[in-house]
């Protein structure tokens, strides 16, 4: 599978962010990408605006534009957005826009980031199910940022047939956070013998912008990790587009020699709903 890591830095302006999605996706598609992965919060950066004012339904104009873009380019685009929730909160949603008009799915982030002094649950309503999608004939599991700390979600999608695990993130900066990001991506790959493709927001500091208000923005360092935990690709901190060929035969080979999914003795999570 040819996958594009679209490590961008989103802003408080959804229209500007949509233009960036269009620009980057066009470059990725021109390079043959079957799947273009953008970060969490691509619609609007955390801390940039009241999420309730920018959230829109999955049939709203922003999401509809992304679906139209995917159909025009003939590729699948995964992008972080926000959709209306209950009780005045929003849902932290990954939109999956497929190459066929009307083809798509979504995942609502299950584990909200109430950690390191940040309370995402105050504004974001958690989802309640694991999700897999079909991309170019492959089963792909979906996860968002803080989800990467919870192996059960990845085991659930792997049990449903995923050979690729996507993580879209707006990873908060701090001491040791880049090392944790890399470690967790590698751990989830080894847990599930999947290829982990983890794409985060770039670090605003690389563009001379210092984050404010304690909101998680990004640290960059998007990675592709083999099913045995080897880091195959790692970007730097700055915005970057990288198109990589992922050999999924590695997954079959890893599962043949290290059948951790087959050898599991405990049921840790219910299977996902597509």
Buried (B, 14 or more C-beta within 10 A) or exposed (E): BBBBBBBBBBBBBBEEBBEBBBEBBBBBBEEEBBBBBBBBBBBBBBBBBEBEEBBBEBEBEBBBBBBEBBBBBEBBBBBBBBBBBEEEBBBBBBBBBBBEEEBBBBBBBBBBBBEEEBEBEEBBBBBEBBBBBBBBEBBBBBBBBBBBBBBBBBBBBBBBBBBBBBBBBBBBBEEEBBEBBBEBBBBBBBBBBBBBBBBBBBBBBBEEEEBEEEBBBBBBBBBBBBBBBEBBBBBEBEBBBBBBEBEBEBBEBBBEEBEBBEEEEEEEBEBBEE
